[in-house]
Every structure is written in structure tokens, then in C-alpha cells.
Amino acid sequence: MEKENMNLVIVGHVDHGKSTLIGRLLFDTDSIPASKLEEIRKTCKELGHELEFAFITDSLQEEVEYEFTLDTTQTFFKTEKRNYTIIDAPGHKEFLSNMITGASQAEAAILIIDVKEGVKEQTKRHAYILSMLGIDQVIIVLNKMDLVFYDEKKFNELKTNILDFLNNLHITPLYVIPIVAKDGDNITKHSDKMNWYSGKTLLESLDSFEPAKSLANRSLRLPVQDVYEIDGESVLVGRIESGRLKAGDEITILPGNTSVKIKSIKSFLNEKTEAEAEECTGIILEPPIPVKRGDVICTKNDLAVVTDRFSANLLWISDNKINVNEKVILKLATQKIECVIEEIKQKIDSSSLEIIEQHASELKQMELGEVIIKILNPIAVEKFKNIPGLGRFVLMQNSEICAEGIIV
């Protein structure tokens, strides 16, 4: 039987050891091909380094030379229980949107903190985003315990401070683990240098997590990507965000609220009788009716919300500020429409997570906002925690992404 898979995001402040931790996990679970390991050893030697586990994930030469992770990357390892896809999210604030993209795909998270430096600017930003995305399977690892001589008192002091901080964000970590990523302490086996720690290793902690329920078991949501004319028939194509469909199903198309039947299902290679979440598919309707890009297909009597206004958590990433009621473009799944930020209920400093202003008039770069968005015309949406594909969006100015957000 094929093993289950879990998506895991690794986050934390730059230089707190994300890449080293990932490299160590891959190394200790024999997930690095011998040829790749030899290549890494050679690169390290050319740069005058001993073998460094960070170079396993920072495999692009540019990243190795500049010594920080530039983009969200995906790597893989497996235990006896399951397969893992690790999403390594960048720590620098310039790449924060990459971190949001990565974290939004995750079922669980590891927040890594340098035990000597403690909670830093990006630690706070990343913790807020984990909270915003509703990721509730979280492990805190306090890294570089060797720099504080494996001191239990230092670990407990920082653990208390971190738990107090996360409690304000409504995050309750399931584990807080002292580690030395470069040496493998408490990663896949218990450390003899920290006998005072009797909890699970990092790998044991991960294996205790529960995978997210399949999107295929949720309500049908299929945003229409395009409509093609093939052999005299209109074929609606798109990626199924959630749920299942099969030939003969009665469906409703939003926002127009038109109900029809699925005549047949098409794939690139052959005709199918059914399809489910995360598949790209084509369908033919009976009777044929006008459908356009951005429409959303739902099971009849199990519909998405159609609205012209919703509450959202928003991160403004553009150099240019945004004012209340200033027009921007909303892109949500395949839907693209003009909108305004009708109200900024409060804006938050992403560095300190302190509330800057209630009922603000503008958002600036790297400010977080709890906002109400007003759309030109009603569209189909969902809360992010229910169906991520219809609850995640970006805002655009002059064809560039200026903000990312989720519907709450």
C-alpha cells in the first residue's frame, strides 16, 4: 500500500538554521542520493568548508555563494510511517510572499529559533502567518543548544517566553524540542548531551501528527480556467480545488446560479467517468450553456458563498502604499475583478506584531491588515480554512502583485 504523505513547512528567522535542519533530516533518513552527496562535498571543499548540511537544500550555486535561501524549495524524505514533503521557506523579509505560498500548502510546521538569539523579527512574522493560515500542528525547535552549553535552564527560560508569545497568536505548539541541527542532537535520535530532555525526538514528533483530510472529501469546487470548442462541443477545463465529480452529476455554476448536468468528463488522453480534487479536467454540460473563465462549479445544493464583500487578513508587500477605497485587482483562483479595501479595521507591524492603528486609512510595505474588501461584482468565495483554493487571493497594481491574503 502506498504511504500517506504530509506537507511540512520549515520557518524561522534567517541564520537560525532552517537549511541545516532540512539537510540533517535528509542525511539522517538516507534521503540523499550518493551522487548528490558527493557533489555537495565537492562544492563545500571548493568553497573552503567542511561538509555543511545547509548546502543540501541550498543547492543552487548562487544560494551557496550568498549563503541564504532565496526561494521556496521542496525536498522529500520518508520514515517507516509516511512520506514527507518539506517546504523550505525563505527567512528574508524580501521573500516573505514565497513563505506565505509555501506555508499555505502545509499541514504541519516547524518553527526554528536560535536558542542564543531568541525570538527575532522574522520569527514573529512567520509565527503570525502560521496563525493566519490556521496551521495548528506546530513544533518549536530551539536550535544551537551547543552555543549555550546544552543548558537546561536556558532552554526552559526561552521556552516559557516563546509559549507566552505564541499564546497571544493563538498558537499552541504540540512540542518544544532542544536540538543541535548540525550535529543531529534530538533530530532522529536522543542526544546524550541533553539527558535532561525526555521528550520525543523531532522525527518521532512529526510521525505523531495527523495528515489533513483529503480535499476530495470536501464540497465540490471547480473554478473554470477556460472553455474550448472541440468537435463541436464546449469543453470547460480547470483544476478541481476540492470534492469529486462524475458524469451525470447535477451541478450549479456560480455566480450566475445556473443548474445543469455533467454530460461527460474529458482528460487529455481519454474519456473518464469521474475526477477529484487536485486533478485538471474537462467537462461537457447537458444542456450546453454559456460559461466563462472565473465561474465556479459546485454540486447542486452545496454551494460556495457568492458575495461582493468579505473580511480578510492581508500582508501588503508593495513599495507603494494603498489607501482605503483605492482601486486594485483581485485575483482569486481563476476569478479576476476590480475591488477596493473598503475598511482597514486594524493594521499591524509585521516586525513586532504590535497594533499600529485601529480604523487606519492606508497600508504600507510589510504591514499586516485586518480588512474588509469590496468587490465590483459578486464572486464565489470560501473561508480559507474550509477550502484553501477559494480562500486564498492576491491583489495587483499595474500587473504586479502588491498584497497576499486569506478570507476569514
TABEL-V681800 format. One record per residue. N is the residue number from 1. PSI is psi in whole degrees, 0 to 359 (999 if undefined). NEAR is the number of other ideal C-beta (glycine too) atoms within 10 Angstrom. Layout:
BEGIN
n & psi & near
N & PSI & NEAR
N & PSI & NEAR
END
This chain:
BEGIN
n & psi & near
1 & 138 & 3
2 & 137 & 5
3 & 151 & 12
4 & 160 & 10
5 & 145 & 14
6 & 132 & 22
7 & 128 & 19
8 & 129 & 23
9 & 138 & 27
10 & 121 & 28
11 & 163 & 28
12 & 172 & 26
13 & 151 & 23
14 & 140 & 17
15 & 11 & 17
16 & 355 & 26
17 & 22 & 25
18 & 307 & 29
19 & 322 & 26
20 & 318 & 24
21 & 315 & 27
22 & 314 & 27
23 & 320 & 26
24 & 318 & 24
25 & 316 & 28
26 & 317 & 20
27 & 314 & 19
28 & 342 & 17
29 & 15 & 16
30 & 43 & 10
31 & 11 & 17
32 & 121 & 19
33 & 146 & 9
34 & 321 & 8
35 & 323 & 8
36 & 319 & 13
37 & 320 & 14
38 & 321 & 11
39 & 319 & 15
40 & 317 & 22
41 & 318 & 15
42 & 316 & 10
43 & 316 & 17
44 & 318 & 16
45 & 319 & 11
46 & 329 & 9
47 & 2 & 13
48 & 24 & 6
49 & 156 & 13
50 & 174 & 8
51 & 122 & 15
52 & 126 & 19
53 & 336 & 24
54 & 330 & 25
55 & 346 & 21
56 & 318 & 23
57 & 326 & 23
58 & 62 & 27
59 & 340 & 16
60 & 137 & 13
61 & 322 & 10
62 & 319 & 8
63 & 322 & 19
64 & 317 & 18
65 & 320 & 9
66 & 350 & 11
67 & 36 & 14
68 & 156 & 15
69 & 125 & 24
70 & 330 & 15
71 & 165 & 13
72 & 124 & 19
73 & 160 & 20
74 & 131 & 12
75 & 171 & 19
76 & 143 & 12
77 & 171 & 20
78 & 150 & 13
79 & 181 & 16
80 & 334 & 6
81 & 316 & 15
82 & 170 & 14
83 & 147 & 14
84 & 138 & 22
85 & 115 & 16
86 & 124 & 25
87 & 109 & 23
88 & 110 & 25
89 & 138 & 26
90 & 149 & 24
91 & 336 & 26
92 & 142 & 14
93 & 336 & 16
94 & 339 & 10
95 & 26 & 18
96 & 327 & 21
97 & 327 & 16
98 & 322 & 19
99 & 318 & 25
100 & 317 & 23
101 & 314 & 17
102 & 311 & 24
103 & 329 & 22
104 & 345 & 22
105 & 358 & 15
106 & 149 & 23
107 & 341 & 18
108 & 162 & 21
109 & 146 & 28
110 & 122 & 26
111 & 115 & 27
112 & 135 & 25
113 & 130 & 25
114 & 119 & 20
115 & 335 & 24
116 & 324 & 15
117 & 330 & 15
118 & 201 & 16
119 & 123 & 18
120 & 183 & 18
121 & 309 & 17
122 & 334 & 22
123 & 315 & 22
124 & 316 & 19
125 & 311 & 25
126 & 321 & 26
127 & 319 & 25
128 & 318 & 18
129 & 322 & 27
130 & 318 & 22
131 & 315 & 18
132 & 322 & 22
133 & 355 & 22
134 & 26 & 15
135 & 115 & 20
136 & 358 & 16
137 & 94 & 21
138 & 135 & 22
139 & 133 & 22
140 & 127 & 23
141 & 127 & 27
142 & 105 & 26
143 & 165 & 25
144 & 39 & 22
145 & 338 & 28
146 & 332 & 17
147 & 344 & 14
148 & 23 & 16
149 & 37 & 8
150 & 35 & 19
151 & 120 & 15
152 & 321 & 14
153 & 316 & 9
154 & 318 & 17
155 & 312 & 20
156 & 324 & 14
157 & 312 & 13
158 & 322 & 22
159 & 315 & 18
160 & 315 & 11
161 & 318 & 13
162 & 317 & 21
163 & 323 & 14
164 & 316 & 9
165 & 313 & 16
166 & 330 & 20
167 & 325 & 11
168 & 338 & 10
169 & 6 & 15
170 & 35 & 9
171 & 127 & 20
172 & 98 & 10
173 & 141 & 21
174 & 337 & 14
175 & 146 & 19
176 & 117 & 23
177 & 130 & 25
178 & 129 & 28
179 & 164 & 26
180 & 99 & 23
181 & 319 & 26
182 & 332 & 20
183 & 350 & 16
184 & 12 & 19
185 & 122 & 25
186 & 22 & 26
187 & 292 & 23
188 & 349 & 16
189 & 155 & 13
190 & 147 & 16
191 & 132 & 19
192 & 357 & 7
193 & 350 & 16
194 & 61 & 20
195 & 341 & 10
196 & 344 & 12
197 & 117 & 20
198 & 8 & 7
199 & 189 & 12
200 & 153 & 17
201 & 171 & 20
202 & 316 & 24
203 & 319 & 19
204 & 322 & 17
205 & 315 & 21
206 & 317 & 22
207 & 344 & 15
208 & 349 & 13
209 & 156 & 18
210 & 133 & 10
211 & 152 & 13
212 & 148 & 14
213 & 144 & 9
214 & 137 & 12
215 & 339 & 19
216 & 339 & 15
217 & 5 & 11
218 & 181 & 17
219 & 145 & 18
220 & 126 & 25
221 & 114 & 27
222 & 97 & 29
223 & 131 & 22
224 & 123 & 20
225 & 320 & 15
226 & 169 & 12
227 & 126 & 16
228 & 147 & 11
229 & 114 & 8
230 & 121 & 11
231 & 40 & 6
232 & 7 & 5
233 & 148 & 13
234 & 123 & 16
235 & 118 & 18
236 & 129 & 24
237 & 150 & 18
238 & 175 & 23
239 & 128 & 15
240 & 116 & 23
241 & 327 & 24
242 & 159 & 24
243 & 190 & 21
244 & 158 & 19
245 & 156 & 22
246 & 162 & 13
247 & 135 & 17
248 & 347 & 12
249 & 143 & 17
250 & 130 & 11
251 & 163 & 20
252 & 137 & 19
253 & 123 & 22
254 & 154 & 22
255 & 0 & 19
256 & 345 & 14
257 & 43 & 10
258 & 132 & 14
259 & 135 & 13
260 & 182 & 18
261 & 155 & 13
262 & 117 & 20
263 & 313 & 14
264 & 163 & 16
265 & 135 & 20
266 & 144 & 19
267 & 177 & 12
268 & 334 & 8
269 & 326 & 6
270 & 178 & 6
271 & 138 & 11
272 & 166 & 16
273 & 343 & 9
274 & 164 & 14
275 & 161 & 23
276 & 181 & 17
277 & 139 & 21
278 & 1 & 13
279 & 142 & 17
280 & 129 & 12
281 & 169 & 20
282 & 147 & 22
283 & 152 & 27
284 & 133 & 18
285 & 157 & 20
286 & 113 & 13
287 & 159 & 7
288 & 135 & 12
289 & 160 & 12
290 & 127 & 10
291 & 146 & 18
292 & 164 & 12
293 & 136 & 15
294 & 338 & 19
295 & 153 & 22
296 & 128 & 28
297 & 130 & 26
298 & 159 & 23
299 & 139 & 17
300 & 134 & 13
301 & 12 & 8
302 & 78 & 13
303 & 153 & 17
304 & 166 & 25
305 & 130 & 15
306 & 120 & 14
307 & 161 & 15
308 & 16 & 15
309 & 135 & 13
310 & 158 & 22
311 & 144 & 13
312 & 157 & 23
313 & 132 & 20
314 & 138 & 24
315 & 119 & 24
316 & 120 & 25
317 & 353 & 21
318 & 152 & 19
319 & 331 & 8
320 & 136 & 12
321 & 166 & 14
322 & 135 & 25
323 & 153 & 12
324 & 135 & 16
325 & 12 & 11
326 & 133 & 12
327 & 135 & 11
328 & 175 & 18
329 & 130 & 17
330 & 129 & 22
331 & 117 & 15
332 & 115 & 27
333 & 236 & 25
334 & 3 & 18
335 & 137 & 20
336 & 119 & 13
337 & 154 & 15
338 & 144 & 12
339 & 175 & 21
340 & 154 & 18
341 & 103 & 26
342 & 326 & 13
343 & 137 & 18
344 & 96 & 23
345 & 321 & 12
346 & 151 & 15
347 & 148 & 23
348 & 137 & 20
349 & 118 & 16
350 & 345 & 24
351 & 318 & 14
352 & 345 & 11
353 & 20 & 17
354 & 143 & 9
355 & 122 & 13
356 & 316 & 16
357 & 140 & 15
358 & 143 & 10
359 & 57 & 10
360 & 165 & 22
361 & 350 & 11
362 & 161 & 16
363 & 139 & 26
364 & 173 & 15
365 & 133 & 15
366 & 17 & 17
367 & 142 & 23
368 & 140 & 23
369 & 138 & 26
370 & 111 & 19
371 & 166 & 26
372 & 126 & 16
373 & 131 & 24
374 & 127 & 16
375 & 150 & 19
376 & 314 & 13
377 & 155 & 9
378 & 142 & 15
379 & 171 & 25
380 & 128 & 23
381 & 169 & 28
382 & 159 & 24
383 & 140 & 16
384 & 319 & 22
385 & 339 & 13
386 & 306 & 16
387 & 96 & 23
388 & 322 & 20
389 & 336 & 22
390 & 13 & 26
391 & 0 & 24
392 & 136 & 22
393 & 167 & 22
394 & 156 & 20
395 & 147 & 23
396 & 143 & 15
397 & 130 & 15
398 & 43 & 9
399 & 12 & 6
400 & 143 & 11
401 & 127 & 14
402 & 347 & 20
403 & 153 & 24
404 & 144 & 20
405 & 172 & 26
406 & 150 & 21
407 & 129 & 23
408 & 999 & 15
END
